Amino acid sequence: MLPTVPLPRRPLHPSDPVRQWYENELGWATVPGSPLRLAAGLRFDVLDVPAEAGVRALRHLGPVSPVALHASRSAPCEDPAARREKWPARHGKRMWLLVAAGSAEELPGLLDWLEWGALALDLTAIGAGGSIEAPLPPGVPEGPLTADGAGTDGPGGSGPQGAAVWLRPPEPGCEVEPSLPTLSAVGGGGGAPDLVRLVDTVATQCHRVRLRRACAQPPVYS
């Protein structure tokens, strides 16, 4: 894998603490516009899985491997007051597992090799050209919600943020790449987590989640 050159630090913008934290403290690329989004495929790729499946896979990650929770965009709109009361719960519908850059391209072949390729799994990979909403950095307060529960432009100026939060936030001053699951870790070489074990566990759990949801559906009579 080619070495990653951190992005040059931009001038500090006290009015935009979220973008400042990602670009200047972590050296991560962001996408112009609001809400603030993080560019995938440069420093990392992302596995997007149901949270209940992702929790089972955490043991295959390093202690500093970044993991985020986010709300499903397909969730029905609720009254803003009700959404505030459910704030902790609505974060846990989906999980983003950060993996080594290039892993998104490897995922289809890896699933085939693990004999999961023929099944419909609620597992997607976000790589080069993709992006994810930037979770709020630790210590940055959530902005107020709008009528649709999405949020408003707060003092940070990066637009509505808060639908995603860090479960395991990245550490400023530390390179993220050594902590990310990668194919090069197969066989125990190096200190990076093993992407194969992670994907196999996630795929297994996604399949179990799918079966549980199917069994929970009421029978349909014609």
Salt bridges, closest charged atoms under 4 A:
ASP16 OD2 - ARG19 NE 3.32
GLU23 OE2 - ARG10 NH1 3.41
GLU23 OE2 - ARG19 NH1 3.90
ASP48 OD1 - HIS70 NE2 3.37
ASP48 OD1 - ARG94 NE 3.02
GLU52 OE1 - ARG212 NH2 3.25
GLU52 OE2 - ARG213 NH2 3.49
GLU78 OE2 - LYS86 NZ 3.56
ASP122 OD2 - ARG94 NH1 2.65
ASP122 OD2 - ARG213 NH1 3.85
GLU133 OE1 - ARG73 NH2 2.50
GLU175 OE1 - ARG43 NH2 2.93
GLU177 OE2 - ARG43 NE 2.47
ASP194 OD2 - ARG197 NE 3.93
